[in-house]
Amino acid sequence: MADTNPPDIKRGQGKTRGGTSGKVADFRYKRPSRPNKRPRKNGQAPREPKARGEPSGKQAHAQARNQGPAQAQAQSTPMPRGRNQAYAALDLGTNNCRLLIARPSGENFTVIDAFSRVVRLGEGLAASGRLSDEAMERTLAALHVCAEKLRRRHVHLARSVATEACRRASNGAEFIERVREETGIALDIISAQEEARLAVLGCHILLEDGAGPAVIFDIGGGSTELVLVEPSGAVPRILDWMSVPWGVVSLTDTVGGSDDTTDLRLDRYRRMRKTVLDSFRPFAERVREFAKGQHPIRLLGTSGTVTTLASLHLELPQYDRQAVDGLILPSVAMRDISVRLSHMSGADRRQLPCIGDDRANLVVAGCAILESILDIWPSETLGVADRGIREGILRSLMAADATGESSRAALQRMREQDV
């Protein structure tokens, strides 16, 4: 895997359900069938201006601060300019369904619509091996909302991906077909390898400046991806990567325990940590020598876990993307928060700002995964990204479309010269 980027078109690890990776849906929808840097003082973010916060529900967040095209093979290709076409990226994960719709803006893009909903698609999957009827119904309801937004925004190109829950479920392919029939959305079950690549493409710009390799990680609902990268032009070069089937949902469902006493809570947390560390061990061995280099090692995380813990570190009364996205803070602060949350009861965690009911039971598993990552890549600082797969998809679509336009324009010029 060294010296190569996980491919966009080819599958990474054997055959997976859902058809060829990299396809773009045409979105001829049916109508819905149902109603509807070192850390600065106090953990300050880098000096670069941030994108405005991404609102929830029907509001769109403003221009995302991205640079560099999405695909390694198109690193120098500009995005389409002077056009109003809308592009969309939909990421259906184990816990969340997220959509971004954006228009090119020079080398960047401006988000014009967004949607995010906790659907818990992978709930109960660890025990049954199947997506439950309730989870599929919740997810379909969210996807109908996404389909309506895609129609209303007249999306030019879109890509919709599904990750670990649909990869693992015995009825994952059946569910994908049902989604297509009921909503018109053609979900692509991507490999863990491509999931890692897209996450890197979506957030690498927030990696702290410096020389030498770094680790970018994505703690999802059903899996966690670790990617060792080295700065190389517009997009970092991927040196190594690993995906383990432990995310906040799958780890919570697999490692049982009681919440009744502090001792029982800590026992469960220790077992979570051991489960994850055992899975990470091959990657830890491979990156050991990189961690001993002469340059300070860097770490960047994109996930609800790191953004939630960063919000707690900042003592925010409610989540604020503008304050969190691009933050660089001491890793020890994240460890301290993780330890504190592992001691608390679920009822106490629910009372904390930026956690609430949705994350109260899952955040402890996220803390266990995060601490395990800090064990194998002991960076003094941790970068926080509220961006990832969707942004990587958008940049891939826009760069690929720009490349196609350039080819068509060149062909047209040749034809004119012939005449």
PLY file of the C-alpha trace (Angstrom):
ply
format ascii 1.0
element vertex 419
property float x
property float y
property float z
element edge 417
property int vertex1
property int vertex2
end_header
0.00 0.00 0.00
2.98 2.27 0.42
3.41 5.14 -2.04
-0.07 4.80 -3.50
-3.43 6.40 -2.90
-6.36 4.05 -2.41
-8.04 4.05 -5.80
-11.29 5.83 -6.56
-12.60 3.34 -9.09
-11.26 -0.05 -7.99
-12.39 -1.78 -4.84
-9.87 -1.91 -2.05
-10.37 -5.21 -0.27
-12.07 -7.89 -2.25
-15.50 -7.86 -3.75
-18.17 -5.82 -1.99
-21.84 -5.41 -2.60
-23.35 -2.45 -4.36
-21.85 -2.38 -7.83
-18.83 -0.60 -9.20
-17.32 2.01 -6.96
-17.06 5.51 -8.33
-20.35 5.68 -10.23
-22.37 8.87 -10.51
-26.13 8.61 -10.31
-28.33 10.46 -12.79
-30.98 11.25 -10.16
-34.13 10.95 -12.20
-36.18 10.82 -9.04
-39.62 9.60 -8.29
-41.67 11.73 -5.96
-41.57 10.57 -2.34
-44.16 7.91 -1.70
-44.77 9.01 1.87
-45.46 12.31 3.60
-42.94 14.00 4.78
0.57 24.75 14.02
1.15 24.20 17.68
-1.72 24.73 19.94
-2.39 28.36 20.66
-3.54 29.69 23.99
-6.87 28.28 25.16
-6.95 25.86 22.25
-7.47 28.54 19.64
-7.75 27.60 16.01
-5.14 28.42 13.35
-4.98 31.98 12.01
-6.47 31.08 8.65
-10.10 32.21 8.24
-12.66 29.50 8.78
-15.73 28.64 6.85
-18.93 29.82 8.45
-20.72 27.18 10.50
-22.82 24.48 8.92
-26.39 24.85 10.18
-28.64 21.92 10.73
-31.83 20.98 8.91
-32.75 22.89 5.77
-30.22 25.68 6.09
-26.98 25.53 4.14
-23.62 26.22 5.64
-21.49 28.80 3.90
-18.36 28.35 1.87
-16.15 25.54 3.11
-12.46 26.32 3.39
-11.02 23.67 1.08
-8.23 23.74 -1.42
-6.74 21.30 -3.86
-8.80 19.05 -6.10
-10.16 15.75 -4.96
-8.43 13.20 -7.12
-4.71 12.62 -7.05
-4.65 12.18 -10.80
-6.30 15.60 -11.27
-4.39 17.61 -8.69
-3.71 20.56 -10.99
-7.16 20.66 -12.60
-9.19 23.76 -11.69
-12.81 23.42 -10.75
-15.40 24.64 -13.25
-15.65 28.41 -13.17
-18.45 30.79 -14.00
-21.12 28.10 -13.83
-24.05 27.55 -11.55
-24.29 23.78 -11.65
-24.92 22.17 -8.30
-23.02 19.09 -7.13
-24.08 16.82 -4.29
-22.49 14.33 -1.92
-24.49 11.98 0.28
-22.84 9.87 2.98
-24.96 7.15 4.57
-23.08 5.87 7.58
-23.85 3.48 10.39
-25.26 6.24 12.57
-25.86 9.30 10.38
-27.23 10.31 6.99
-25.55 13.47 5.71
-25.97 15.47 2.50
-24.12 18.47 1.07
-25.07 20.34 -2.09
-22.54 22.86 -3.40
-21.54 25.02 -6.36
-17.96 25.59 -7.54
-16.39 28.86 -6.41
-12.98 29.27 -8.00
-10.80 26.52 -6.58
-13.19 26.07 -3.67
-16.92 25.50 -3.38
-19.87 27.11 -1.67
-22.40 24.89 0.06
-25.95 25.87 -0.85
-27.87 23.21 1.05
-27.18 20.66 3.77
-28.94 17.95 5.70
-27.92 15.72 8.60
-29.97 13.25 10.62
-29.14 10.52 13.12
-30.74 7.38 11.60
-28.94 4.60 13.54
-28.93 2.36 10.49
-26.51 -0.05 12.17
-28.49 -0.42 15.39
-28.52 -4.11 16.36
-26.35 -5.11 13.40
-23.56 -6.54 15.56
-25.94 -9.09 17.08
-28.14 -9.98 14.10
-25.92 -9.38 11.08
-28.88 -7.63 9.41
-30.31 -4.14 9.09
-33.48 -4.03 11.16
-36.84 -2.98 9.73
-37.00 -0.02 12.12
-33.53 1.18 11.17
-34.30 0.92 7.45
-37.55 2.86 7.87
-35.76 5.66 9.74
-33.10 5.80 7.07
-35.56 5.79 4.19
-37.41 8.73 5.75
-34.15 10.70 5.83
-33.27 9.70 2.26
-36.65 10.92 1.01
-35.75 14.34 2.42
-32.39 14.15 0.64
-34.07 13.18 -2.65
-36.39 16.17 -2.44
-33.47 18.52 -1.83
-31.58 17.08 -4.81
-34.58 17.62 -7.05
-35.23 21.12 -5.82
-31.60 22.17 -6.28
-31.42 20.72 -9.84
-28.22 18.83 -9.04
-25.90 18.48 -12.04
-23.75 15.61 -10.70
-24.07 13.66 -7.49
-22.59 10.70 -5.73
-24.15 8.84 -2.82
-22.16 6.34 -0.78
-22.93 3.85 1.96
-20.29 2.56 4.34
-19.78 -0.04 7.06
-23.38 -0.87 8.00
-24.29 -1.75 4.42
-20.93 -3.47 3.87
-21.52 -5.82 6.81
-25.26 -6.42 6.67
-26.45 -9.58 4.94
-29.39 -7.57 3.58
-27.29 -4.52 2.68
-27.60 -4.98 -1.09
-31.33 -5.58 -0.75
-31.69 -2.32 1.16
-29.66 -0.42 -1.46
-32.07 -1.63 -4.16
-35.06 -0.61 -2.07
-33.58 2.87 -1.63
-33.14 3.18 -5.39
-36.70 2.08 -6.11
-38.34 4.30 -3.49
-36.21 7.45 -3.67
-34.23 7.29 -6.93
-30.96 7.57 -4.99
-28.35 5.10 -6.27
-26.22 4.35 -3.23
-22.76 2.91 -3.81
-21.39 0.64 -1.07
-17.79 1.75 -1.03
-14.85 -0.21 0.33
-13.12 0.73 3.57
-10.11 1.68 1.45
-12.05 4.23 -0.55
-13.76 5.50 2.58
-10.32 6.28 4.01
-9.23 8.01 0.81
-12.32 10.21 0.63
-11.96 11.23 4.28
-8.37 12.32 3.63
-9.36 14.28 0.53
-12.11 16.02 2.45
-10.15 17.21 5.48
-6.38 17.12 4.80
-6.23 20.91 4.34
-6.73 21.25 8.10
-3.64 19.19 8.91
-1.24 21.19 11.04
1.74 22.59 9.10
4.94 20.63 9.42
7.33 18.17 7.83
7.24 14.42 8.05
4.33 11.99 8.14
1.02 12.46 9.94
-2.02 10.35 10.75
-5.54 11.29 9.69
-8.33 9.26 11.25
-12.09 8.95 10.92
-14.09 7.42 13.80
-17.36 6.39 12.24
-20.40 4.55 13.50
-19.38 1.10 12.26
-15.66 1.40 11.54
-12.58 3.52 12.11
-10.07 4.38 9.39
-6.44 5.30 10.11
-4.35 6.78 7.31
-0.63 7.53 7.44
0.10 10.40 5.05
3.04 12.47 3.93
2.66 15.98 2.48
3.00 15.81 -1.31
1.67 18.57 -3.50
-2.01 19.45 -3.42
-3.02 16.12 -1.88
-0.92 14.21 0.69
0.60 10.91 -0.34
-0.88 7.93 1.47
1.86 5.74 2.92
-0.27 3.20 4.76
-3.80 2.77 6.06
-5.99 0.50 8.12
-9.70 0.07 8.76
-11.09 -1.77 11.78
-14.76 -2.71 12.27
-15.04 -0.66 15.44
-16.99 2.58 15.40
-19.07 4.19 18.11
-22.12 2.04 17.32
-20.44 -1.32 16.64
-18.15 -1.05 19.68
-21.02 0.00 21.95
-23.17 -2.89 20.75
-20.36 -5.47 20.98
-18.74 -4.66 24.32
-21.55 -4.93 26.84
-21.59 -3.84 30.45
-23.50 -2.09 33.18
-23.80 1.64 33.76
-24.83 1.23 37.39
-21.56 1.99 39.17
-18.29 3.74 38.40
-16.36 0.48 38.71
-18.63 -1.27 36.21
-18.41 1.65 33.80
-14.62 1.69 33.98
-14.44 -2.07 33.51
-16.44 -1.75 30.29
-14.25 1.15 29.15
-11.08 -0.92 29.73
-12.53 -3.76 27.68
-13.42 -1.34 24.88
-9.87 0.00 24.90
-8.40 -3.51 24.76
-10.69 -4.53 21.90
-9.68 -1.54 19.81
-5.98 -1.70 20.65
-5.87 -5.38 19.67
-7.34 -4.47 16.28
-4.97 -1.53 15.81
-1.85 -3.56 16.69
-0.76 -4.37 13.09
-1.01 -0.71 12.11
0.78 0.33 15.30
3.69 -1.94 14.41
3.90 -0.58 10.88
3.93 3.11 11.92
6.25 2.68 14.91
9.37 3.78 13.01
7.57 6.77 11.48
6.66 7.97 14.97
10.35 8.08 15.89
11.25 10.61 13.20
12.97 13.94 13.81
9.85 16.03 13.16
6.99 16.46 15.65
4.24 14.04 14.74
0.82 15.38 13.78
-2.68 14.04 14.13
-5.98 15.11 12.55
-9.36 13.62 13.37
-12.64 13.88 11.50
-15.60 12.48 13.39
-18.41 13.31 15.75
-16.24 12.08 18.60
-13.47 14.63 18.13
-15.85 17.51 17.37
-17.93 16.69 20.45
-14.90 16.48 22.72
-13.52 19.70 21.25
-16.84 21.39 22.06
-16.57 20.21 25.65
-12.99 21.47 25.82
-14.16 24.90 24.66
-17.14 24.73 27.06
-19.53 25.67 24.28
-23.20 25.99 25.31
-24.16 24.42 21.97
-22.29 23.04 19.00
-20.63 25.68 16.83
-18.91 24.45 13.68
-17.08 27.73 13.21
-15.41 27.36 16.59
-14.51 23.69 16.17
-13.58 23.07 12.51
-9.83 23.63 12.17
-9.16 23.74 15.92
-5.77 22.49 17.12
-5.60 21.61 20.80
-3.44 19.61 23.22
-3.99 15.86 23.00
-3.78 15.62 26.78
-6.92 17.76 27.00
-8.80 15.23 24.86
-7.53 12.39 27.03
-8.67 14.19 30.18
-12.16 14.67 28.74
-12.28 11.04 27.61
-11.41 9.81 31.09
-13.99 12.10 32.66
-16.74 10.87 30.33
-15.83 7.23 30.97
-16.45 7.77 34.69
-19.83 9.44 34.23
-23.22 7.75 34.07
-25.30 7.97 30.93
-27.76 10.23 32.70
-24.96 12.66 33.63
-23.53 12.62 30.10
-26.93 13.55 28.68
-26.85 16.75 30.68
-23.64 17.97 29.07
-23.92 20.56 26.27
-23.18 19.21 22.79
-23.84 15.59 23.80
-27.52 15.09 24.59
-29.52 11.91 24.09
-28.13 10.98 20.66
-24.49 10.79 21.75
-24.74 9.98 25.45
-24.41 6.22 24.99
-22.04 6.32 22.01
-19.48 8.93 23.05
-17.72 6.59 25.52
-16.91 4.15 22.72
-15.60 7.09 20.71
-13.38 8.07 23.64
-12.01 4.52 23.84
-11.14 4.59 20.13
-9.59 8.05 20.36
-7.41 7.13 23.33
-6.25 4.02 21.49
-5.24 6.16 18.51
-3.30 8.49 20.82
-1.54 5.43 22.24
-0.18 4.35 18.86
0.45 7.87 17.47
1.33 10.00 20.52
1.08 13.46 19.00
1.22 16.39 21.40
-1.59 18.06 19.50
-4.78 17.01 17.81
-6.37 18.76 14.85
-10.16 18.71 14.63
-12.11 18.60 11.36
-15.84 18.95 10.90
-15.55 17.74 7.31
-14.59 14.52 5.59
-16.19 12.06 3.17
-18.81 14.43 1.74
-16.27 17.16 1.05
-13.95 14.58 -0.51
-16.76 13.42 -2.79
-17.63 16.99 -3.82
-14.05 17.77 -4.76
-13.80 14.49 -6.67
-16.95 15.27 -8.67
-15.95 18.84 -9.43
-12.39 17.96 -10.40
-13.54 15.08 -12.61
-16.14 17.28 -14.29
-13.56 20.00 -14.89
-11.21 17.44 -16.44
-14.00 16.25 -18.73
-14.83 19.82 -19.72
-11.20 20.56 -20.54
-11.06 17.49 -22.78
-14.28 18.42 -24.55
-13.09 22.00 -25.06
-9.78 20.80 -26.54
-11.60 18.43 -28.89
-13.88 21.25 -30.03
-10.87 23.49 -30.76
-9.29 20.73 -32.83
-12.49 20.33 -34.83
-12.68 24.06 -35.48
-9.07 24.07 -36.68
-9.85 21.23 -39.08
-12.69 23.23 -40.55
0 1
1 2
2 3
3 4
4 5
5 6
6 7
7 8
8 9
9 10
10 11
11 12
12 13
13 14
14 15
15 16
16 17
17 18
18 19
19 20
20 21
21 22
22 23
23 24
24 25
25 26
26 27
27 28
28 29
29 30
30 31
31 32
32 33
33 34
34 35
36 37
37 38
38 39
39 40
40 41
41 42
42 43
43 44
44 45
45 46
46 47
47 48
48 49
49 50
50 51
51 52
52 53
53 54
54 55
55 56
56 57
57 58
58 59
59 60
60 61
61 62
62 63
63 64
64 65
65 66
66 67
67 68
68 69
69 70
70 71
71 72
72 73
73 74
74 75
75 76
76 77
77 78
78 79
79 80
80 81
81 82
82 83
83 84
84 85
85 86
86 87
87 88
88 89
89 90
90 91
91 92
92 93
93 94
94 95
95 96
96 97
97 98
98 99
99 100
100 101
101 102
102 103
103 104
104 105
105 106
106 107
107 108
108 109
109 110
110 111
111 112
112 113
113 114
114 115
115 116
116 117
117 118
118 119
119 120
120 121
121 122
122 123
123 124
124 125
125 126
126 127
127 128
128 129
129 130
130 131
131 132
132 133
133 134
134 135
135 136
136 137
137 138
138 139
139 140
140 141
141 142
142 143
143 144
144 145
145 146
146 147
147 148
148 149
149 150
150 151
151 152
152 153
153 154
154 155
155 156
156 157
157 158
158 159
159 160
160 161
161 162
162 163
163 164
164 165
165 166
166 167
167 168
168 169
169 170
170 171
171 172
172 173
173 174
174 175
175 176
176 177
177 178
178 179
179 180
180 181
181 182
182 183
183 184
184 185
185 186
186 187
187 188
188 189
189 190
190 191
191 192
192 193
193 194
194 195
195 196
196 197
197 198
198 199
199 200
200 201
201 202
202 203
203 204
204 205
205 206
206 207
207 208
208 209
209 210
210 211
211 212
212 213
213 214
214 215
215 216
216 217
217 218
218 219
219 220
220 221
221 222
222 223
223 224
224 225
225 226
226 227
227 228
228 229
229 230
230 231
231 232
232 233
233 234
234 235
235 236
236 237
237 238
238 239
239 240
240 241
241 242
242 243
243 244
244 245
245 246
246 247
247 248
248 249
249 250
250 251
251 252
252 253
253 254
254 255
255 256
256 257
257 258
258 259
259 260
260 261
261 262
262 263
263 264
264 265
265 266
266 267
267 268
268 269
269 270
270 271
271 272
272 273
273 274
274 275
275 276
276 277
277 278
278 279
279 280
280 281
281 282
282 283
283 284
284 285
285 286
286 287
287 288
288 289
289 290
290 291
291 292
292 293
293 294
294 295
295 296
296 297
297 298
298 299
299 300
300 301
301 302
302 303
303 304
304 305
305 306
306 307
307 308
308 309
309 310
310 311
311 312
312 313
313 314
314 315
315 316
316 317
317 318
318 319
319 320
320 321
321 322
322 323
323 324
324 325
325 326
326 327
327 328
328 329
329 330
330 331
331 332
332 333
333 334
334 335
335 336
336 337
337 338
338 339
339 340
340 341
341 342
342 343
343 344
344 345
345 346
346 347
347 348
348 349
349 350
350 351
351 352
352 353
353 354
354 355
355 356
356 357
357 358
358 359
359 360
360 361
361 362
362 363
363 364
364 365
365 366
366 367
367 368
368 369
369 370
370 371
371 372
372 373
373 374
374 375
375 376
376 377
377 378
378 379
379 380
380 381
381 382
382 383
383 384
384 385
385 386
386 387
387 388
388 389
389 390
390 391
391 392
392 393
393 394
394 395
395 396
396 397
397 398
398 399
399 400
400 401
401 402
402 403
403 404
404 405
405 406
406 407
407 408
408 409
409 410
410 411
411 412
412 413
413 414
414 415
415 416
416 417
417 418
